[in-house]
């Protein structure tokens, strides 16, 4: 059974008066792939400066727990017999953290540490860059059928904006913002949002030949 998605209420944080006052000397980047002029940093460049900037903050605005898209796990099994055939399928599935700006995420990256601490404090849910689940399941495959397992992973995502302050002008500004930044990762706090289910269908003629049916 696929579990219904569950969404928590959106929570918003107001920008500080100091940040608003600094807008005259600041600039903003939308968190989406795009072309940049020579006088504007890329989002990746800004994120990489998180550890060296005078201020690097993430301001969460919304959180959602949900079910990730269905995907095949384990190795499909084929039943060439004339009776239902119980087959054991072992699987391992890794869920890695991703974001909407196309920048790879590693636990050691300062911008991820800032994101993680802020989001965990705001929504009281743990975050990790990578998580692996393993299990073994017995599936009953009908005669002449191919059977496989599909999984929808329990996931979570949080959206907000980054704020950067520099002691010297960086690309002409002391303050930069990355708006609409969103990251998603495995959700161990809402396991019921995930599922594993069996699927099957009749084998094709090519599959029958390949498995000597």
PyMOL CGO cylinders between C-alpha atoms (Angstrom):
from pymol import cmd
from pymol.cgo import CYLINDER

trace = [
    CYLINDER, 0.00, 0.00, 0.00, 1.36, 3.40, -0.91, 0.3, 1, 1, 1, 1, 1, 1,
    CYLINDER, 1.36, 3.40, -0.91, 1.14, 5.86, 1.95, 0.3, 1, 1, 1, 1, 1, 1,
    CYLINDER, 1.14, 5.86, 1.95, -0.43, 9.27, 1.44, 0.3, 1, 1, 1, 1, 1, 1,
    CYLINDER, -0.43, 9.27, 1.44, 1.87, 12.24, 1.37, 0.3, 1, 1, 1, 1, 1, 1,
    CYLINDER, 1.87, 12.24, 1.37, 2.06, 14.24, 4.54, 0.3, 1, 1, 1, 1, 1, 1,
    CYLINDER, 2.06, 14.24, 4.54, 2.89, 17.94, 4.56, 0.3, 1, 1, 1, 1, 1, 1,
    CYLINDER, 2.89, 17.94, 4.56, 3.61, 20.06, 7.61, 0.3, 1, 1, 1, 1, 1, 1,
    CYLINDER, 3.61, 20.06, 7.61, 2.51, 23.72, 7.72, 0.3, 1, 1, 1, 1, 1, 1,
    CYLINDER, 2.51, 23.72, 7.72, 4.81, 26.25, 6.10, 0.3, 1, 1, 1, 1, 1, 1,
    CYLINDER, 4.81, 26.25, 6.10, 6.86, 28.28, 8.54, 0.3, 1, 1, 1, 1, 1, 1,
    CYLINDER, 6.86, 28.28, 8.54, 8.37, 31.62, 7.59, 0.3, 1, 1, 1, 1, 1, 1,
    CYLINDER, 8.37, 31.62, 7.59, 11.18, 33.63, 9.09, 0.3, 1, 1, 1, 1, 1, 1,
    CYLINDER, 11.18, 33.63, 9.09, 11.46, 37.38, 8.68, 0.3, 1, 1, 1, 1, 1, 1,
    CYLINDER, 11.46, 37.38, 8.68, 14.71, 38.92, 7.51, 0.3, 1, 1, 1, 1, 1, 1,
    CYLINDER, 14.71, 38.92, 7.51, 16.58, 40.92, 10.10, 0.3, 1, 1, 1, 1, 1, 1,
    CYLINDER, 16.58, 40.92, 10.10, 16.40, 44.70, 10.01, 0.3, 1, 1, 1, 1, 1, 1,
    CYLINDER, 16.40, 44.70, 10.01, 20.14, 44.77, 9.36, 0.3, 1, 1, 1, 1, 1, 1,
    CYLINDER, 20.14, 44.77, 9.36, 19.82, 42.56, 6.32, 0.3, 1, 1, 1, 1, 1, 1,
    CYLINDER, 19.82, 42.56, 6.32, 16.98, 44.63, 4.91, 0.3, 1, 1, 1, 1, 1, 1,
    CYLINDER, 16.98, 44.63, 4.91, 18.92, 47.84, 5.47, 0.3, 1, 1, 1, 1, 1, 1,
    CYLINDER, 18.92, 47.84, 5.47, 21.89, 46.34, 3.63, 0.3, 1, 1, 1, 1, 1, 1,
    CYLINDER, 21.89, 46.34, 3.63, 19.93, 45.63, 0.46, 0.3, 1, 1, 1, 1, 1, 1,
    CYLINDER, 19.93, 45.63, 0.46, 21.27, 48.82, -1.09, 0.3, 1, 1, 1, 1, 1, 1,
    CYLINDER, 21.27, 48.82, -1.09, 24.70, 47.21, -1.14, 0.3, 1, 1, 1, 1, 1, 1,
    CYLINDER, 24.70, 47.21, -1.14, 23.53, 43.66, -1.70, 0.3, 1, 1, 1, 1, 1, 1,
    CYLINDER, 23.53, 43.66, -1.70, 22.46, 41.54, -4.64, 0.3, 1, 1, 1, 1, 1, 1,
    CYLINDER, 22.46, 41.54, -4.64, 20.34, 38.47, -5.08, 0.3, 1, 1, 1, 1, 1, 1,
    CYLINDER, 20.34, 38.47, -5.08, 20.56, 35.30, -7.17, 0.3, 1, 1, 1, 1, 1, 1,
    CYLINDER, 20.56, 35.30, -7.17, 17.64, 33.04, -7.93, 0.3, 1, 1, 1, 1, 1, 1,
    CYLINDER, 17.64, 33.04, -7.93, 18.36, 29.43, -7.07, 0.3, 1, 1, 1, 1, 1, 1,
    CYLINDER, 18.36, 29.43, -7.07, 18.11, 28.01, -10.57, 0.3, 1, 1, 1, 1, 1, 1,
    CYLINDER, 18.11, 28.01, -10.57, 20.67, 27.21, -13.28, 0.3, 1, 1, 1, 1, 1, 1,
    CYLINDER, 20.67, 27.21, -13.28, 21.24, 30.23, -15.50, 0.3, 1, 1, 1, 1, 1, 1,
    CYLINDER, 21.24, 30.23, -15.50, 23.90, 32.27, -17.24, 0.3, 1, 1, 1, 1, 1, 1,
    CYLINDER, 23.90, 32.27, -17.24, 25.75, 34.90, -15.27, 0.3, 1, 1, 1, 1, 1, 1,
    CYLINDER, 25.75, 34.90, -15.27, 27.50, 38.08, -16.30, 0.3, 1, 1, 1, 1, 1, 1,
    CYLINDER, 27.50, 38.08, -16.30, 31.17, 38.53, -15.49, 0.3, 1, 1, 1, 1, 1, 1,
    CYLINDER, 31.17, 38.53, -15.49, 30.26, 40.81, -12.57, 0.3, 1, 1, 1, 1, 1, 1,
    CYLINDER, 30.26, 40.81, -12.57, 28.01, 38.23, -10.90, 0.3, 1, 1, 1, 1, 1, 1,
    CYLINDER, 28.01, 38.23, -10.90, 29.10, 35.03, -9.09, 0.3, 1, 1, 1, 1, 1, 1,
    CYLINDER, 29.10, 35.03, -9.09, 27.50, 31.69, -9.82, 0.3, 1, 1, 1, 1, 1, 1,
    CYLINDER, 27.50, 31.69, -9.82, 25.44, 30.04, -7.13, 0.3, 1, 1, 1, 1, 1, 1,
    CYLINDER, 25.44, 30.04, -7.13, 28.15, 27.39, -6.78, 0.3, 1, 1, 1, 1, 1, 1,
    CYLINDER, 28.15, 27.39, -6.78, 30.77, 30.09, -6.18, 0.3, 1, 1, 1, 1, 1, 1,
    CYLINDER, 30.77, 30.09, -6.18, 28.67, 31.68, -3.47, 0.3, 1, 1, 1, 1, 1, 1,
    CYLINDER, 28.67, 31.68, -3.47, 28.00, 28.37, -1.73, 0.3, 1, 1, 1, 1, 1, 1,
    CYLINDER, 28.00, 28.37, -1.73, 31.70, 27.51, -1.81, 0.3, 1, 1, 1, 1, 1, 1,
    CYLINDER, 31.70, 27.51, -1.81, 32.45, 30.81, -0.06, 0.3, 1, 1, 1, 1, 1, 1,
    CYLINDER, 32.45, 30.81, -0.06, 30.24, 29.87, 2.90, 0.3, 1, 1, 1, 1, 1, 1,
    CYLINDER, 30.24, 29.87, 2.90, 33.22, 28.89, 5.03, 0.3, 1, 1, 1, 1, 1, 1,
    CYLINDER, 33.22, 28.89, 5.03, 35.20, 32.07, 4.32, 0.3, 1, 1, 1, 1, 1, 1,
    CYLINDER, 35.20, 32.07, 4.32, 32.39, 34.67, 4.33, 0.3, 1, 1, 1, 1, 1, 1,
    CYLINDER, 32.39, 34.67, 4.33, 31.94, 36.87, 7.39, 0.3, 1, 1, 1, 1, 1, 1,
    CYLINDER, 31.94, 36.87, 7.39, 28.33, 35.68, 7.56, 0.3, 1, 1, 1, 1, 1, 1,
    CYLINDER, 28.33, 35.68, 7.56, 26.78, 32.59, 5.96, 0.3, 1, 1, 1, 1, 1, 1,
    CYLINDER, 26.78, 32.59, 5.96, 23.24, 31.87, 7.12, 0.3, 1, 1, 1, 1, 1, 1,
    CYLINDER, 23.24, 31.87, 7.12, 20.38, 29.76, 5.85, 0.3, 1, 1, 1, 1, 1, 1,
    CYLINDER, 20.38, 29.76, 5.85, 16.86, 31.00, 6.59, 0.3, 1, 1, 1, 1, 1, 1,
    CYLINDER, 16.86, 31.00, 6.59, 14.28, 28.16, 6.34, 0.3, 1, 1, 1, 1, 1, 1,
    CYLINDER, 14.28, 28.16, 6.34, 10.84, 29.02, 5.00, 0.3, 1, 1, 1, 1, 1, 1,
    CYLINDER, 10.84, 29.02, 5.00, 9.04, 25.71, 4.47, 0.3, 1, 1, 1, 1, 1, 1,
    CYLINDER, 9.04, 25.71, 4.47, 9.34, 21.99, 5.20, 0.3, 1, 1, 1, 1, 1, 1,
    CYLINDER, 9.34, 21.99, 5.20, 7.63, 18.99, 3.60, 0.3, 1, 1, 1, 1, 1, 1,
    CYLINDER, 7.63, 18.99, 3.60, 7.74, 15.26, 4.32, 0.3, 1, 1, 1, 1, 1, 1,
    CYLINDER, 7.74, 15.26, 4.32, 6.79, 13.20, 1.27, 0.3, 1, 1, 1, 1, 1, 1,
    CYLINDER, 6.79, 13.20, 1.27, 7.22, 9.96, -0.70, 0.3, 1, 1, 1, 1, 1, 1,
    CYLINDER, 7.22, 9.96, -0.70, 9.89, 9.90, -3.40, 0.3, 1, 1, 1, 1, 1, 1,
    CYLINDER, 9.89, 9.90, -3.40, 9.19, 8.59, -6.92, 0.3, 1, 1, 1, 1, 1, 1,
    CYLINDER, 9.19, 8.59, -6.92, 8.87, 4.84, -7.46, 0.3, 1, 1, 1, 1, 1, 1,
    CYLINDER, 8.87, 4.84, -7.46, 12.05, 3.11, -8.63, 0.3, 1, 1, 1, 1, 1, 1,
    CYLINDER, 12.05, 3.11, -8.63, 13.15, -0.50, -9.11, 0.3, 1, 1, 1, 1, 1, 1,
    CYLINDER, 13.15, -0.50, -9.11, 15.26, -2.09, -6.37, 0.3, 1, 1, 1, 1, 1, 1,
    CYLINDER, 15.26, -2.09, -6.37, 16.99, -5.46, -6.40, 0.3, 1, 1, 1, 1, 1, 1,
    CYLINDER, 16.99, -5.46, -6.40, 17.19, -7.82, -9.34, 0.3, 1, 1, 1, 1, 1, 1,
    CYLINDER, 17.19, -7.82, -9.34, 14.03, -8.89, -11.24, 0.3, 1, 1, 1, 1, 1, 1,
    CYLINDER, 14.03, -8.89, -11.24, 13.06, -12.58, -11.03, 0.3, 1, 1, 1, 1, 1, 1,
    CYLINDER, 13.06, -12.58, -11.03, 11.51, -14.77, -13.74, 0.3, 1, 1, 1, 1, 1, 1,
    CYLINDER, 11.51, -14.77, -13.74, 9.25, -17.80, -13.36, 0.3, 1, 1, 1, 1, 1, 1,
    CYLINDER, 9.25, -17.80, -13.36, 9.49, -20.33, -16.18, 0.3, 1, 1, 1, 1, 1, 1,
    CYLINDER, 9.49, -20.33, -16.18, 7.71, -23.00, -14.17, 0.3, 1, 1, 1, 1, 1, 1,
    CYLINDER, 7.71, -23.00, -14.17, 4.03, -23.94, -14.31, 0.3, 1, 1, 1, 1, 1, 1,
    CYLINDER, 4.03, -23.94, -14.31, 3.32, -23.05, -10.69, 0.3, 1, 1, 1, 1, 1, 1,
    CYLINDER, 3.32, -23.05, -10.69, 3.71, -19.94, -8.53, 0.3, 1, 1, 1, 1, 1, 1,
    CYLINDER, 3.71, -19.94, -8.53, 7.38, -19.67, -7.66, 0.3, 1, 1, 1, 1, 1, 1,
    CYLINDER, 7.38, -19.67, -7.66, 8.48, -17.97, -4.40, 0.3, 1, 1, 1, 1, 1, 1,
    CYLINDER, 8.48, -17.97, -4.40, 11.68, -16.05, -5.07, 0.3, 1, 1, 1, 1, 1, 1,
    CYLINDER, 11.68, -16.05, -5.07, 13.95, -14.25, -2.63, 0.3, 1, 1, 1, 1, 1, 1,
    CYLINDER, 13.95, -14.25, -2.63, 14.97, -10.76, -3.70, 0.3, 1, 1, 1, 1, 1, 1,
    CYLINDER, 14.97, -10.76, -3.70, 17.72, -8.95, -1.80, 0.3, 1, 1, 1, 1, 1, 1,
    CYLINDER, 17.72, -8.95, -1.80, 18.05, -5.22, -2.31, 0.3, 1, 1, 1, 1, 1, 1,
    CYLINDER, 18.05, -5.22, -2.31, 20.14, -2.23, -1.29, 0.3, 1, 1, 1, 1, 1, 1,
    CYLINDER, 20.14, -2.23, -1.29, 19.05, 1.34, -1.96, 0.3, 1, 1, 1, 1, 1, 1,
    CYLINDER, 19.05, 1.34, -1.96, 20.99, 4.55, -1.27, 0.3, 1, 1, 1, 1, 1, 1,
    CYLINDER, 20.99, 4.55, -1.27, 19.28, 7.92, -0.97, 0.3, 1, 1, 1, 1, 1, 1,
    CYLINDER, 19.28, 7.92, -0.97, 21.59, 10.92, -1.41, 0.3, 1, 1, 1, 1, 1, 1,
    CYLINDER, 21.59, 10.92, -1.41, 20.83, 14.55, -0.60, 0.3, 1, 1, 1, 1, 1, 1,
    CYLINDER, 20.83, 14.55, -0.60, 20.16, 16.75, -3.63, 0.3, 1, 1, 1, 1, 1, 1,
    CYLINDER, 20.16, 16.75, -3.63, 19.31, 20.39, -4.20, 0.3, 1, 1, 1, 1, 1, 1,
    CYLINDER, 19.31, 20.39, -4.20, 17.59, 22.53, -6.81, 0.3, 1, 1, 1, 1, 1, 1,
    CYLINDER, 17.59, 22.53, -6.81, 20.76, 24.35, -7.85, 0.3, 1, 1, 1, 1, 1, 1,
    CYLINDER, 20.76, 24.35, -7.85, 22.67, 21.34, -9.17, 0.3, 1, 1, 1, 1, 1, 1,
    CYLINDER, 22.67, 21.34, -9.17, 25.55, 21.62, -6.69, 0.3, 1, 1, 1, 1, 1, 1,
    CYLINDER, 25.55, 21.62, -6.69, 26.80, 18.32, -5.25, 0.3, 1, 1, 1, 1, 1, 1,
    CYLINDER, 26.80, 18.32, -5.25, 26.37, 17.88, -1.49, 0.3, 1, 1, 1, 1, 1, 1,
    CYLINDER, 26.37, 17.88, -1.49, 28.90, 16.34, 0.86, 0.3, 1, 1, 1, 1, 1, 1,
    CYLINDER, 28.90, 16.34, 0.86, 28.75, 16.24, 4.66, 0.3, 1, 1, 1, 1, 1, 1,
    CYLINDER, 28.75, 16.24, 4.66, 32.00, 18.20, 4.96, 0.3, 1, 1, 1, 1, 1, 1,
    CYLINDER, 32.00, 18.20, 4.96, 30.75, 21.18, 2.94, 0.3, 1, 1, 1, 1, 1, 1,
    CYLINDER, 30.75, 21.18, 2.94, 30.23, 24.27, 5.05, 0.3, 1, 1, 1, 1, 1, 1,
    CYLINDER, 30.23, 24.27, 5.05, 27.07, 25.40, 3.24, 0.3, 1, 1, 1, 1, 1, 1,
    CYLINDER, 27.07, 25.40, 3.24, 25.46, 22.01, 3.98, 0.3, 1, 1, 1, 1, 1, 1,
    CYLINDER, 25.46, 22.01, 3.98, 26.48, 22.21, 7.66, 0.3, 1, 1, 1, 1, 1, 1,
    CYLINDER, 26.48, 22.21, 7.66, 24.84, 25.64, 7.88, 0.3, 1, 1, 1, 1, 1, 1,
    CYLINDER, 24.84, 25.64, 7.88, 21.71, 24.35, 6.12, 0.3, 1, 1, 1, 1, 1, 1,
    CYLINDER, 21.71, 24.35, 6.12, 21.52, 21.22, 8.29, 0.3, 1, 1, 1, 1, 1, 1,
    CYLINDER, 21.52, 21.22, 8.29, 21.86, 23.05, 11.62, 0.3, 1, 1, 1, 1, 1, 1,
    CYLINDER, 21.86, 23.05, 11.62, 19.30, 25.70, 10.67, 0.3, 1, 1, 1, 1, 1, 1,
    CYLINDER, 19.30, 25.70, 10.67, 16.72, 23.26, 9.30, 0.3, 1, 1, 1, 1, 1, 1,
    CYLINDER, 16.72, 23.26, 9.30, 17.09, 20.82, 12.19, 0.3, 1, 1, 1, 1, 1, 1,
    CYLINDER, 17.09, 20.82, 12.19, 16.65, 23.66, 14.69, 0.3, 1, 1, 1, 1, 1, 1,
    CYLINDER, 16.65, 23.66, 14.69, 13.57, 24.99, 12.86, 0.3, 1, 1, 1, 1, 1, 1,
    CYLINDER, 13.57, 24.99, 12.86, 11.73, 21.72, 12.19, 0.3, 1, 1, 1, 1, 1, 1,
    CYLINDER, 11.73, 21.72, 12.19, 13.22, 19.21, 14.67, 0.3, 1, 1, 1, 1, 1, 1,
    CYLINDER, 13.22, 19.21, 14.67, 14.05, 16.59, 12.05, 0.3, 1, 1, 1, 1, 1, 1,
    CYLINDER, 14.05, 16.59, 12.05, 17.45, 15.01, 11.46, 0.3, 1, 1, 1, 1, 1, 1,
    CYLINDER, 17.45, 15.01, 11.46, 19.19, 15.40, 8.10, 0.3, 1, 1, 1, 1, 1, 1,
    CYLINDER, 19.19, 15.40, 8.10, 21.93, 13.39, 6.42, 0.3, 1, 1, 1, 1, 1, 1,
    CYLINDER, 21.93, 13.39, 6.42, 23.70, 13.57, 3.07, 0.3, 1, 1, 1, 1, 1, 1,
    CYLINDER, 23.70, 13.57, 3.07, 23.43, 9.83, 2.36, 0.3, 1, 1, 1, 1, 1, 1,
    CYLINDER, 23.43, 9.83, 2.36, 21.52, 6.86, 3.74, 0.3, 1, 1, 1, 1, 1, 1,
    CYLINDER, 21.52, 6.86, 3.74, 21.45, 3.21, 2.62, 0.3, 1, 1, 1, 1, 1, 1,
    CYLINDER, 21.45, 3.21, 2.62, 18.67, 0.70, 3.34, 0.3, 1, 1, 1, 1, 1, 1,
    CYLINDER, 18.67, 0.70, 3.34, 19.02, -3.04, 2.74, 0.3, 1, 1, 1, 1, 1, 1,
    CYLINDER, 19.02, -3.04, 2.74, 16.49, -5.85, 3.05, 0.3, 1, 1, 1, 1, 1, 1,
    CYLINDER, 16.49, -5.85, 3.05, 15.42, -9.23, 1.69, 0.3, 1, 1, 1, 1, 1, 1,
    CYLINDER, 15.42, -9.23, 1.69, 11.87, -9.95, 0.56, 0.3, 1, 1, 1, 1, 1, 1,
    CYLINDER, 11.87, -9.95, 0.56, 10.13, -13.06, -0.74, 0.3, 1, 1, 1, 1, 1, 1,
    CYLINDER, 10.13, -13.06, -0.74, 7.96, -12.48, -3.81, 0.3, 1, 1, 1, 1, 1, 1,
    CYLINDER, 7.96, -12.48, -3.81, 5.49, -14.97, -5.32, 0.3, 1, 1, 1, 1, 1, 1,
    CYLINDER, 5.49, -14.97, -5.32, 5.77, -14.86, -9.09, 0.3, 1, 1, 1, 1, 1, 1,
    CYLINDER, 5.77, -14.86, -9.09, 3.08, -16.32, -11.31, 0.3, 1, 1, 1, 1, 1, 1,
    CYLINDER, 3.08, -16.32, -11.31, 3.97, -18.84, -14.04, 0.3, 1, 1, 1, 1, 1, 1,
    CYLINDER, 3.97, -18.84, -14.04, 5.35, -17.13, -17.13, 0.3, 1, 1, 1, 1, 1, 1,
    CYLINDER, 5.35, -17.13, -17.13, 5.73, -13.80, -15.32, 0.3, 1, 1, 1, 1, 1, 1,
    CYLINDER, 5.73, -13.80, -15.32, 8.55, -11.43, -14.49, 0.3, 1, 1, 1, 1, 1, 1,
    CYLINDER, 8.55, -11.43, -14.49, 8.48, -10.00, -10.95, 0.3, 1, 1, 1, 1, 1, 1,
    CYLINDER, 8.48, -10.00, -10.95, 10.36, -7.12, -9.37, 0.3, 1, 1, 1, 1, 1, 1,
    CYLINDER, 10.36, -7.12, -9.37, 10.31, -4.78, -6.39, 0.3, 1, 1, 1, 1, 1, 1,
    CYLINDER, 10.31, -4.78, -6.39, 9.62, -1.05, -6.47, 0.3, 1, 1, 1, 1, 1, 1,
    CYLINDER, 9.62, -1.05, -6.47, 10.32, 1.42, -3.72, 0.3, 1, 1, 1, 1, 1, 1,
    CYLINDER, 10.32, 1.42, -3.72, 9.11, 4.89, -2.89, 0.3, 1, 1, 1, 1, 1, 1,
    CYLINDER, 9.11, 4.89, -2.89, 11.56, 6.32, -0.35, 0.3, 1, 1, 1, 1, 1, 1,
    CYLINDER, 11.56, 6.32, -0.35, 10.51, 8.39, 2.65, 0.3, 1, 1, 1, 1, 1, 1,
    CYLINDER, 10.51, 8.39, 2.65, 11.99, 11.81, 1.90, 0.3, 1, 1, 1, 1, 1, 1,
    CYLINDER, 11.99, 11.81, 1.90, 11.94, 15.35, 3.22, 0.3, 1, 1, 1, 1, 1, 1,
    CYLINDER, 11.94, 15.35, 3.22, 12.71, 18.74, 1.72, 0.3, 1, 1, 1, 1, 1, 1,
    CYLINDER, 12.71, 18.74, 1.72, 13.15, 22.24, 3.10, 0.3, 1, 1, 1, 1, 1, 1,
    CYLINDER, 13.15, 22.24, 3.10, 13.19, 25.50, 1.20, 0.3, 1, 1, 1, 1, 1, 1,
    CYLINDER, 13.19, 25.50, 1.20, 14.56, 28.91, 2.12, 0.3, 1, 1, 1, 1, 1, 1,
    CYLINDER, 14.56, 28.91, 2.12, 17.28, 31.44, 1.31, 0.3, 1, 1, 1, 1, 1, 1,
    CYLINDER, 17.28, 31.44, 1.31, 21.00, 31.91, 1.99, 0.3, 1, 1, 1, 1, 1, 1,
    CYLINDER, 21.00, 31.91, 1.99, 22.50, 35.16, 3.21, 0.3, 1, 1, 1, 1, 1, 1,
    CYLINDER, 22.50, 35.16, 3.21, 26.20, 36.00, 2.71, 0.3, 1, 1, 1, 1, 1, 1,
    CYLINDER, 26.20, 36.00, 2.71, 28.15, 38.97, 4.14, 0.3, 1, 1, 1, 1, 1, 1,
    CYLINDER, 28.15, 38.97, 4.14, 31.70, 39.78, 3.01, 0.3, 1, 1, 1, 1, 1, 1,
    CYLINDER, 31.70, 39.78, 3.01, 34.25, 42.11, 4.63, 0.3, 1, 1, 1, 1, 1, 1,
    CYLINDER, 34.25, 42.11, 4.63, 35.29, 43.30, 1.18, 0.3, 1, 1, 1, 1, 1, 1,
    CYLINDER, 35.29, 43.30, 1.18, 33.17, 43.72, -1.90, 0.3, 1, 1, 1, 1, 1, 1,
    CYLINDER, 33.17, 43.72, -1.90, 32.61, 40.39, -3.63, 0.3, 1, 1, 1, 1, 1, 1,
    CYLINDER, 32.61, 40.39, -3.63, 31.64, 40.91, -7.26, 0.3, 1, 1, 1, 1, 1, 1,
    CYLINDER, 31.64, 40.91, -7.26, 30.84, 44.50, -6.36, 0.3, 1, 1, 1, 1, 1, 1,
    CYLINDER, 30.84, 44.50, -6.36, 28.66, 43.84, -3.29, 0.3, 1, 1, 1, 1, 1, 1,
    CYLINDER, 28.66, 43.84, -3.29, 29.19, 43.21, 0.41, 0.3, 1, 1, 1, 1, 1, 1,
    CYLINDER, 29.19, 43.21, 0.41, 26.01, 41.15, 0.74, 0.3, 1, 1, 1, 1, 1, 1,
    CYLINDER, 26.01, 41.15, 0.74, 24.59, 38.43, -1.49, 0.3, 1, 1, 1, 1, 1, 1,
    CYLINDER, 24.59, 38.43, -1.49, 21.48, 36.27, -1.27, 0.3, 1, 1, 1, 1, 1, 1,
    CYLINDER, 21.48, 36.27, -1.27, 20.51, 32.96, -2.87, 0.3, 1, 1, 1, 1, 1, 1,
    CYLINDER, 20.51, 32.96, -2.87, 16.73, 32.79, -3.04, 0.3, 1, 1, 1, 1, 1, 1,
    CYLINDER, 16.73, 32.79, -3.04, 14.50, 29.72, -3.43, 0.3, 1, 1, 1, 1, 1, 1,
    CYLINDER, 14.50, 29.72, -3.43, 17.17, 27.23, -2.37, 0.3, 1, 1, 1, 1, 1, 1,
    CYLINDER, 17.17, 27.23, -2.37, 15.72, 23.78, -1.70, 0.3, 1, 1, 1, 1, 1, 1,
    CYLINDER, 15.72, 23.78, -1.70, 17.37, 20.52, -0.68, 0.3, 1, 1, 1, 1, 1, 1,
    CYLINDER, 17.37, 20.52, -0.68, 15.87, 17.05, -0.30, 0.3, 1, 1, 1, 1, 1, 1,
    CYLINDER, 15.87, 17.05, -0.30, 17.15, 13.99, 1.57, 0.3, 1, 1, 1, 1, 1, 1,
    CYLINDER, 17.15, 13.99, 1.57, 16.17, 10.71, 3.18, 0.3, 1, 1, 1, 1, 1, 1,
    CYLINDER, 16.17, 10.71, 3.18, 13.63, 11.04, 6.00, 0.3, 1, 1, 1, 1, 1, 1,
    CYLINDER, 13.63, 11.04, 6.00, 14.16, 8.69, 8.91, 0.3, 1, 1, 1, 1, 1, 1,
    CYLINDER, 14.16, 8.69, 8.91, 11.64, 10.54, 11.06, 0.3, 1, 1, 1, 1, 1, 1,
    CYLINDER, 11.64, 10.54, 11.06, 8.65, 9.68, 8.84, 0.3, 1, 1, 1, 1, 1, 1,
    CYLINDER, 8.65, 9.68, 8.84, 9.29, 6.05, 7.78, 0.3, 1, 1, 1, 1, 1, 1,
    CYLINDER, 9.29, 6.05, 7.78, 5.60, 5.42, 7.01, 0.3, 1, 1, 1, 1, 1, 1,
    CYLINDER, 5.60, 5.42, 7.01, 5.94, 7.74, 4.01, 0.3, 1, 1, 1, 1, 1, 1,
    CYLINDER, 5.94, 7.74, 4.01, 8.04, 5.04, 2.31, 0.3, 1, 1, 1, 1, 1, 1,
    CYLINDER, 8.04, 5.04, 2.31, 7.00, 1.72, 0.85, 0.3, 1, 1, 1, 1, 1, 1,
    CYLINDER, 7.00, 1.72, 0.85, 8.26, -1.39, -0.96, 0.3, 1, 1, 1, 1, 1, 1,
    CYLINDER, 8.26, -1.39, -0.96, 5.85, -3.25, -3.24, 0.3, 1, 1, 1, 1, 1, 1,
    CYLINDER, 5.85, -3.25, -3.24, 5.99, -6.11, -5.73, 0.3, 1, 1, 1, 1, 1, 1,
    CYLINDER, 5.99, -6.11, -5.73, 5.15, -5.64, -9.40, 0.3, 1, 1, 1, 1, 1, 1,
    CYLINDER, 5.15, -5.64, -9.40, 4.82, -8.26, -12.12, 0.3, 1, 1, 1, 1, 1, 1,
    CYLINDER, 4.82, -8.26, -12.12, 3.89, -8.70, -15.77, 0.3, 1, 1, 1, 1, 1, 1,
    CYLINDER, 3.89, -8.70, -15.77, 3.96, -11.49, -18.36, 0.3, 1, 1, 1, 1, 1, 1,
    CYLINDER, 3.96, -11.49, -18.36, 7.39, -12.17, -19.80, 0.3, 1, 1, 1, 1, 1, 1,
    CYLINDER, 7.39, -12.17, -19.80, 8.07, -11.06, -23.34, 0.3, 1, 1, 1, 1, 1, 1,
    CYLINDER, 8.07, -11.06, -23.34, 9.15, -13.57, -25.97, 0.3, 1, 1, 1, 1, 1, 1,
    CYLINDER, 9.15, -13.57, -25.97, 12.68, -12.22, -25.72, 0.3, 1, 1, 1, 1, 1, 1,
    CYLINDER, 12.68, -12.22, -25.72, 12.70, -12.70, -21.94, 0.3, 1, 1, 1, 1, 1, 1,
    CYLINDER, 12.70, -12.70, -21.94, 11.37, -16.24, -22.32, 0.3, 1, 1, 1, 1, 1, 1,
    CYLINDER, 11.37, -16.24, -22.32, 14.15, -17.04, -24.75, 0.3, 1, 1, 1, 1, 1, 1,
    CYLINDER, 14.15, -17.04, -24.75, 16.80, -15.44, -22.58, 0.3, 1, 1, 1, 1, 1, 1,
    CYLINDER, 16.80, -15.44, -22.58, 15.71, -17.48, -19.55, 0.3, 1, 1, 1, 1, 1, 1,
    CYLINDER, 15.71, -17.48, -19.55, 15.15, -20.70, -21.53, 0.3, 1, 1, 1, 1, 1, 1,
    CYLINDER, 15.15, -20.70, -21.53, 11.44, -20.90, -20.75, 0.3, 1, 1, 1, 1, 1, 1,
]
cmd.load_cgo(trace, "trace")
